[in-house]
Amino acid sequence: MPTTPGDNPLLARHREVMAPVIAFDTDIHAVSAEGLWVTDVKGKRWADFASGTAVTNLGHNHPEVVAAARRQLDRLAHSGMIFRYESVVETAERLREITPPGIDMFAFANSGSEAVEAAVKLAKHSTGRQGVVTFRGCFHGRTMGSVSYSTSNARYRDGYHPMVGSVFVAPFPHPYRWGVSEEAAVEMSLRELRLLLKHVVSPHEVACFLVEPVQGEGGYYPAPPAFLEEIRSMAEDHDIMVVYDEVQTGFGRTAEWFASDHYRAKPDIIAMGKGIANGLPLSAYGAAQEIIGAWPVGSHGTTYGGNPVAAAAATAVIEAMEPLLPHARDLSKRAFEGFGELAERHDTIGDVRGLGLMIGVDLVTDAETRVPDANAFKHVQSHAFERELIIIECGPDGNVIRFIPPLVTTAEELDWAIGLIDEGLESWERERRHS
């Protein structure tokens, strides 16, 4: 989706002063946004079905969130951990109402990466152990610690070795990619985890299992319930903590407050971010008071984490989102039915998976071989973009449509988006037949 600097003067300025290391999905010069729609400098609009990379779950510039942030900005914009203030306490109180059972005390940071690192630091300090077991295909962030835990794509680690030590990687069940049943994938993964704890690191050296209930960057793979339940059981047998990275899966993305709500197995520590403040920089992590409350004062800290304005926005997000969850469940059912119909007609669709409105559509060269097809995704993405729909990808091969519309999307808008994807697939398959 290229845009020449002549078409977009901001792009030329951007390239002069902004480091190219940060990747952008489009070259749109955005000037405003509301709900699904982002408007460029010429007045053209696009429907953002990337949700700001799974952040604006309530849509852009939700009026209640904006109003709450503006009220707080007029009163107090920064504390720096010098003063106590209402908005962050209120947010923590609301988080206690919606997070998994047993999570009742919280701390705040700025980004998902920071929340994950803090959660792991807490597990290490609490257990007195240093080992961290993560799962292949996971993504936990870009900072030095969080990228050491991430294996969704090797390029995120290129040039940064050696990684943080005592990180051990076990397989995450990928039934479709492995060409086996869910039950077989779970057994294969658990067998390798047990071998890891037998041959590589002793359980008494492991502080935590760090896991995404739904892998994000890795391809939108939901964890099979039996997998999380056995991890929970193994953790209890060996006094290992379970840390759920719910940075992308939280705040309605799976049509529940958290992906944890879909599972019986619950975490000891949870990391949250992205949708928590609908676009303002904020993240959080929580645990039982007996765990996080025993963390010595000064063992961890932050300057901007829990910023008063971002915290006020987070409380407004929770209030605005609660009545939207039933609508999100209805949209999820409609989306899975729609993509199911597409899968019956398009051999390019190998698999449709996910939870709620966190849906991965795996595009392949053909259904039998399951070979990932990044070119198919690029074609569909370009087709959608030309028709004012923004979609982005995930997965190590760049072939999975990451379908993450805002929760405020209407049924008609959802059908329109799926229809454009249908058209893009038809166009791609027609092109392949004639090539």
FIRO-396785 format. One line per field, with one value per residue (C-alpha): x negated, y, z; residue number from 1; residue in one letter. Coordinates in steps of 0.001 Angstrom, whole numbers, padded with zeros to 6 digits. Layout:
<sites>
xx = [X; ...];
yy = [Y; ...];
zz = [Z; ...];
i = [NUM; ...];
aa = [A; ...];
</sites>
This chain:
<sites>
xx = [000000; -002693; -002217; -004764; -006151; -004612; -001165; -001819; -004139; -004086; -005707; -008815; -009117; -008542; -011408; -013743; -013356; -011736; -013837; -012856; -013096; -009419; -007225; -003955; -001154; -000007; -001210; 002125; 001746; 004403; 005857; 008879; 010753; 014082; 015404; 014262; 013319; 009984; 009916; 006885; 005725; 007825; 011001; 010922; 012007; 010872; 012486; 009833; 010298; 006832; 008227; 004939; 003274; 005879; 005969; 009080; 011536; 014173; 013369; 011359; 012059; 014860; 016701; 016907; 013220; 012212; 014391; 012920; 009359; 010117; 011623; 008576; 006187; 007793; 007100; 003798; 001774; -001217; -002277; -005582; -004803; -005100; -001404; 001572; 004503; 008015; 008014; 005402; 006990; 010398; 008966; 007393; 010700; 012493; 009824; 010376; 014018; 013268; 009980; 009828; 010581; 007742; 006287; 006952; 003976; 002410; -000420; -000699; -003156; -003154; -003213; -002488; -006196; -006703; -003742; -005089; -008573; -007171; -005027; -008064; -010148; -007402; -007352; -011135; -011235; -008309; -009624; -013326; -013861; -015187; -013938; -011156; -009410; -007771; -006078; -007168; -005234; -004621; -005076; -005620; -007107; -010185; -012202; -015312; -013594; -010296; -011933; -013961; -010663; -009305; -009623; -006833; -009461; -013250; -013701; -012557; -015657; -018145; -021133; -020339; -022111; -022834; -019272; -018326; -019380; -017405; -014614; -013444; -011096; -008537; -006129; -002671; 000041; 000568; 002979; 003596; -000010; -001150; 001622; 002888; 005947; 006144; 005827; 002675; 001177; 001744; 000118; -002878; -003366; -003003; -005362; -008036; -007385; -007874; -011098; -012279; -011741; -013517; -016537; -017075; -015870; -014664; -011193; -012616; -014601; -011525; -009816; -006954; -005252; -004651; -001840; 000609; 004099; 004396; 001133; 001187; -001735; -002317; 000829; 003942; 003854; 006167; 004693; 006640; 008269; 006543; 003172; 003706; 005234; 002198; -000168; 001838; 001580; -002169; -002673; -000847; -002847; -006139; -005238; -005683; -003670; -001500; -001677; 000924; -000040; 003362; 001965; 003764; 006539; 007892; 010680; 013305; 011102; 012267; 015853; 015224; 013225; 010218; 009368; 009016; 012796; 013005; 010912; 011094; 007328; 006588; 003308; 001381; 000235; 001806; 000313; 002631; 002271; 003393; 007176; 007004; 007218; 008393; 005316; 003739; 000429; 001175; 000665; 001155; 000268; 002008; 001810; 003135; 002349; 000274; -002003; -002260; -001731; -004863; -007033; -009377; -008929; -011330; -011929; -010237; -009128; -007909; -007820; -004854; -003052; 000470; 000520; 003612; 005054; 004540; 005975; 009099; 009509; 009160; 011998; 014173; 013217; 014423; 017709; 018329; 017307; 019518; 022766; 020910; 019792; 023093; 022895; 019291; 020405; 023082; 020556; 018120; 020710; 021597; 017926; 017103; 020178; 019170; 015594; 016817; 018854; 015820; 013667; 016087; 015686; 012019; 009195; 006932; 008450; 006810; 008065; 010262; 009558; 009648; 011875; 014445; 013327; 009731; 009916; 007122; 007808; 004891; 004215; 002411; 001328; 003876; 005849; 004102; 000487; 001210; -001789; -001474; -000765; -001875; -001230; 002419; 002632; 000929; 003361; 006411; 005040; 004437; 007914; 009455; 007322; 008386; 011964; 011255; 010839; 007665; 006667; 003310; 001561; -000032; -001950; -005637; -004928; -002776; 000125; 002811; 005508; 005659; 009358; 009843; 012677; 013692; 016456; 018641; 018746; 022290; 023443; 023712; 020139; 018885; 020640; 019206; 015645; 016014; 017512; 014442; 012191; 014344; 013864; 010122; 009867; 011907; 009626; 006506; 007721; 008790; 005351; 003668; 005806; 004780; 001103];
yy = [000000; 002524; 006260; 008483; 011497; 013738; 012414; 012771; 015656; 014435; 011179; 012986; 014932; 011741; 010012; 012911; 012847; 009556; 006428; 003814; 001004; 001513; -000226; 001340; -000601; 002332; 005782; 007422; 010991; 010733; 013940; 012680; 009539; 008540; 005062; 002758; 005593; 007340; 010464; 011628; 015144; 015151; 014047; 010398; 007838; 004297; 001718; 000676; -003059; -003157; -001240; 000613; -002818; -004203; -001047; 000973; -001748; 000941; 002616; 005805; 008808; 007234; 010264; 008977; 008111; 011449; 013328; 011457; 012112; 015807; 016243; 014679; 016722; 019892; 018774; 016862; 015502; 013915; 012619; 010810; 008649; 011726; 012199; 009896; 010537; 009275; 008097; 005351; 003960; 003925; 002075; -000553; -000986; -001522; -003962; -006023; -006434; -007754; -009678; -013445; -014723; -014220; -011189; -008355; -005962; -004045; -001860; 000157; 000773; 002366; -000515; -004209; -005009; -003250; -005041; -008426; -007674; -006500; -009635; -011846; -009828; -010313; -014075; -014274; -012202; -014023; -017533; -016834; -018618; -017302; -019674; -018603; -021096; -019549; -021152; -021179; -018707; -016317; -012562; -010597; -007317; -005562; -004504; -006527; -008663; -009154; -009926; -012598; -014272; -013881; -016457; -015470; -014475; -014771; -011356; -009657; -011117; -010520; -008459; -008551; -011670; -012767; -012778; -012523; -015801; -018661; -018502; -021916; -022435; -025244; -025838; -024251; -026428; -025457; -028164; -026715; -025934; -029356; -031166; -033010; -032969; -030592; -033519; -034758; -031258; -030841; -034178; -033364; -029988; -031332; -034212; -031735; -029548; -032510; -033404; -029808; -029996; -033332; -032649; -028864; -027047; -028521; -027450; -026073; -023553; -022277; -019120; -019078; -020369; -017300; -017946; -016128; -017659; -016759; -016324; -012970; -012211; -015959; -016476; -016112; -019606; -020055; -022309; -025583; -025745; -029058; -027436; -024591; -026939; -029215; -026239; -025076; -028546; -028805; -025349; -026302; -029527; -027623; -024245; -022505; -019377; -019065; -015680; -014902; -012280; -010742; -007576; -008182; -010482; -008216; -005650; -007246; -008427; -012029; -010848; -011349; -009116; -011401; -014572; -016120; -015975; -018675; -021116; -022940; -022609; -019199; -017284; -016290; -013077; -011262; -008625; -006197; -003365; -002276; -001822; -000816; 002938; 002817; 004564; 006353; 004800; 002561; -001031; -002961; -006164; -007831; -010737; -011867; -009480; -012150; -012273; -008700; -007159; -008903; -007288; -004981; -001238; 000000; -003415; -002090; 001350; 003709; 007409; 007554; 004271; 004864; 008406; 010212; 011032; 007528; 005993; 008156; 006978; 003341; 003657; 005153; 002259; -000274; 001568; 001939; -001591; -003553; -003075; -003811; -007343; -009041; -007217; -008410; -012011; -011631; -010102; -012931; -015566; -013678; -013305; -016981; -017963; -015562; -016786; -020366; -019771; -018207; -021188; -023530; -021569; -020579; -023108; -020212; -020293; -023106; -022377; -019957; -019755; -017457; -016240; -013470; -010694; -011932; -014025; -015421; -016423; -018585; -018154; -020984; -022010; -024832; -026497; -029863; -028750; -025929; -023965; -020357; -017797; -014281; -013105; -014016; -011854; -008916; -009158; -009268; -006448; -004270; -005033; -004024; -000900; 000340; 000064; 001910; -001071; -001545; -005074; -006288; -009644; -011863; -015147; -015761; -016105; -012977; -014976; -014766; -012104; -010558; -009747; -007433; -004954; -002572; -003792; -000891; -002305; -002889; -006132; -004324; -003013; -006469; -008025; -005321; -006051; -009811; -009196; -007213; -010027; -012433; -010239; -010066; -013848; -014293; -011853; -013619; -017077; -015853; -014340; -017590; -019651; -017492; -017238];
zz = [000000; -001008; -001023; -002723; -000802; -003479; -002617; 001093; 002121; 005719; 004617; 003340; 006607; 008564; 006779; 007533; 011302; 012366; 012804; 010204; 012771; 013647; 011050; 009908; 008232; 006078; 004982; 005714; 007044; 009742; 011155; 013090; 014040; 015486; 016112; 013316; 011013; 010534; 008349; 006376; 005510; 002306; 004057; 002927; 005526; 006311; 008590; 011101; 011540; 013084; 016085; 016450; 016775; 019182; 021317; 020441; 021384; 021963; 018657; 018254; 020485; 022458; 023902; 027486; 027548; 026037; 028546; 031509; 030340; 029728; 033206; 034809; 032643; 033972; 037564; 037698; 034784; 036516; 039900; 039383; 042411; 044615; 045376; 045928; 043607; 043010; 039402; 039755; 042918; 041256; 038260; 040513; 042335; 039036; 037838; 040978; 039925; 036423; 036624; 037326; 040839; 043304; 041515; 043929; 043993; 041096; 039885; 036696; 033882; 030429; 027937; 027607; 027526; 030855; 032413; 031313; 032599; 035922; 036200; 035625; 038094; 040662; 040061; 040401; 043565; 045122; 044461; 044832; 041516; 038209; 035471; 033096; 030818; 027760; 024766; 021134; 019019; 021903; 021783; 024978; 023757; 022369; 025414; 026184; 028790; 026993; 023642; 025430; 026273; 022701; 019921; 017519; 014965; 015087; 013457; 016666; 018340; 015513; 016618; 020341; 021556; 024173; 025416; 029087; 030705; 032234; 029651; 028454; 025503; 025172; 022259; 022244; 020642; 016984; 015758; 012313; 011497; 012739; 010871; 013948; 016197; 019139; 021533; 019790; 019710; 023439; 024196; 021993; 023690; 027208; 026486; 025394; 028444; 030749; 028945; 029306; 033067; 033170; 030962; 030753; 033865; 037144; 038271; 041524; 039431; 037563; 038809; 036336; 033233; 031043; 028560; 026298; 026565; 022902; 021032; 019275; 016955; 016705; 014618; 016839; 018306; 021329; 023987; 024206; 027669; 028484; 027830; 030293; 032858; 032806; 033042; 036056; 037621; 036991; 038449; 041641; 041949; 041812; 043393; 040050; 039291; 036194; 034473; 031811; 029252; 028504; 026967; 023656; 024875; 027601; 027762; 025587; 022734; 023211; 023920; 027640; 029959; 029590; 027729; 031199; 031426; 028740; 030801; 034122; 034615; 036157; 036538; 039646; 037944; 035000; 032684; 030885; 028383; 024898; 025296; 028960; 028231; 024594; 023217; 026134; 027260; 030221; 031300; 034512; 036275; 039165; 041583; 044932; 047757; 049512; 046449; 045209; 048628; 049894; 047195; 049149; 048669; 046001; 044426; 041307; 040239; 037521; 036694; 034337; 035044; 036308; 034930; 036324; 032885; 031483; 034657; 034416; 030832; 031944; 034435; 031695; 029397; 031948; 032423; 028690; 027785; 030170; 028188; 024914; 025789; 024769; 021423; 021012; 021573; 018899; 016494; 017194; 016338; 013156; 012166; 012675; 010663; 007896; 007726; 007912; 004768; 003086; 004044; 002281; -000965; -000864; -000810; 000151; 003651; 005552; 009055; 010996; 014719; 017716; 020520; 020441; 018103; 018034; 014869; 012725; 009114; 007958; 004225; 002412; -001084; -000866; 001876; 001583; 001980; 004474; 003105; 004373; 001636; 002549; -001018; -000651; 002448; 000734; -002179; 000103; 002243; -000810; -002183; 001141; 001451; -001965; -000688; 002585; 004905; 006947; 007969; 009248; 009543; 012160; 012241; 011525; 007797; 007493; 006089; 008795; 008590; 012054; 012218; 015200; 014650; 017438; 019702; 018514; 014968; 013697; 012115; 008768; 009021; 009964; 006956; 004691; 005876; 005470; 002039; 000974; 002187; 000159; -002929; -002322; -002068; -005247; -007044; -005762; -006734; -010174; -010682; -009640; -012013; -014946; -014079];
i = [1; 2; 3; 4; 5; 6; 7; 8; 9; 10; 11; 12; 13; 14; 15; 16; 17; 18; 19; 20; 21; 22; 23; 24; 25; 26; 27; 28; 29; 30; 31; 32; 33; 34; 35; 36; 37; 38; 39; 40; 41; 42; 43; 44; 45; 46; 47; 48; 49; 50; 51; 52; 53; 54; 55; 56; 57; 58; 59; 60; 61; 62; 63; 64; 65; 66; 67; 68; 69; 70; 71; 72; 73; 74; 75; 76; 77; 78; 79; 80; 81; 82; 83; 84; 85; 86; 87; 88; 89; 90; 91; 92; 93; 94; 95; 96; 97; 98; 99; 100; 101; 102; 103; 104; 105; 106; 107; 108; 109; 110; 111; 112; 113; 114; 115; 116; 117; 118; 119; 120; 121; 122; 123; 124; 125; 126; 127; 128; 129; 130; 131; 132; 133; 134; 135; 136; 137; 138; 139; 140; 141; 142; 143; 144; 145; 146; 147; 148; 149; 150; 151; 152; 153; 154; 155; 156; 157; 158; 159; 160; 161; 162; 163; 164; 165; 166; 167; 168; 169; 170; 171; 172; 173; 174; 175; 176; 177; 178; 179; 180; 181; 182; 183; 184; 185; 186; 187; 188; 189; 190; 191; 192; 193; 194; 195; 196; 197; 198; 199; 200; 201; 202; 203; 204; 205; 206; 207; 208; 209; 210; 211; 212; 213; 214; 215; 216; 217; 218; 219; 220; 221; 222; 223; 224; 225; 226; 227; 228; 229; 230; 231; 232; 233; 234; 235; 236; 237; 238; 239; 240; 241; 242; 243; 244; 245; 246; 247; 248; 249; 250; 251; 252; 253; 254; 255; 256; 257; 258; 259; 260; 261; 262; 263; 264; 265; 266; 267; 268; 269; 270; 271; 272; 273; 274; 275; 276; 277; 278; 279; 280; 281; 282; 283; 284; 285; 286; 287; 288; 289; 290; 291; 292; 293; 294; 295; 296; 297; 298; 299; 300; 301; 302; 303; 304; 305; 306; 307; 308; 309; 310; 311; 312; 313; 314; 315; 316; 317; 318; 319; 320; 321; 322; 323; 324; 325; 326; 327; 328; 329; 330; 331; 332; 333; 334; 335; 336; 337; 338; 339; 340; 341; 342; 343; 344; 345; 346; 347; 348; 349; 350; 351; 352; 353; 354; 355; 356; 357; 358; 359; 360; 361; 362; 363; 364; 365; 366; 367; 368; 369; 370; 371; 372; 373; 374; 375; 376; 377; 378; 379; 380; 381; 382; 383; 384; 385; 386; 387; 388; 389; 390; 391; 392; 393; 394; 395; 396; 397; 398; 399; 400; 401; 402; 403; 404; 405; 406; 407; 408; 409; 410; 411; 412; 413; 414; 415; 416; 417; 418; 419; 420; 421; 422; 423; 424; 425; 426; 427; 428; 429; 430; 431; 432; 433; 434; 435];
aa = [M; P; T; T; P; G; D; N; P; L; L; A; R; H; R; E; V; M; A; P; V; I; A; F; D; T; D; I; H; A; V; S; A; E; G; L; W; V; T; D; V; K; G; K; R; W; A; D; F; A; S; G; T; A; V; T; N; L; G; H; N; H; P; E; V; V; A; A; A; R; R; Q; L; D; R; L; A; H; S; G; M; I; F; R; Y; E; S; V; V; E; T; A; E; R; L; R; E; I; T; P; P; G; I; D; M; F; A; F; A; N; S; G; S; E; A; V; E; A; A; V; K; L; A; K; H; S; T; G; R; Q; G; V; V; T; F; R; G; C; F; H; G; R; T; M; G; S; V; S; Y; S; T; S; N; A; R; Y; R; D; G; Y; H; P; M; V; G; S; V; F; V; A; P; F; P; H; P; Y; R; W; G; V; S; E; E; A; A; V; E; M; S; L; R; E; L; R; L; L; L; K; H; V; V; S; P; H; E; V; A; C; F; L; V; E; P; V; Q; G; E; G; G; Y; Y; P; A; P; P; A; F; L; E; E; I; R; S; M; A; E; D; H; D; I; M; V; V; Y; D; E; V; Q; T; G; F; G; R; T; A; E; W; F; A; S; D; H; Y; R; A; K; P; D; I; I; A; M; G; K; G; I; A; N; G; L; P; L; S; A; Y; G; A; A; Q; E; I; I; G; A; W; P; V; G; S; H; G; T; T; Y; G; G; N; P; V; A; A; A; A; A; T; A; V; I; E; A; M; E; P; L; L; P; H; A; R; D; L; S; K; R; A; F; E; G; F; G; E; L; A; E; R; H; D; T; I; G; D; V; R; G; L; G; L; M; I; G; V; D; L; V; T; D; A; E; T; R; V; P; D; A; N; A; F; K; H; V; Q; S; H; A; F; E; R; E; L; I; I; I; E; C; G; P; D; G; N; V; I; R; F; I; P; P; L; V; T; T; A; E; E; L; D; W; A; I; G; L; I; D; E; G; L; E; S; W; E; R; E; R; R; H; S];
</sites>
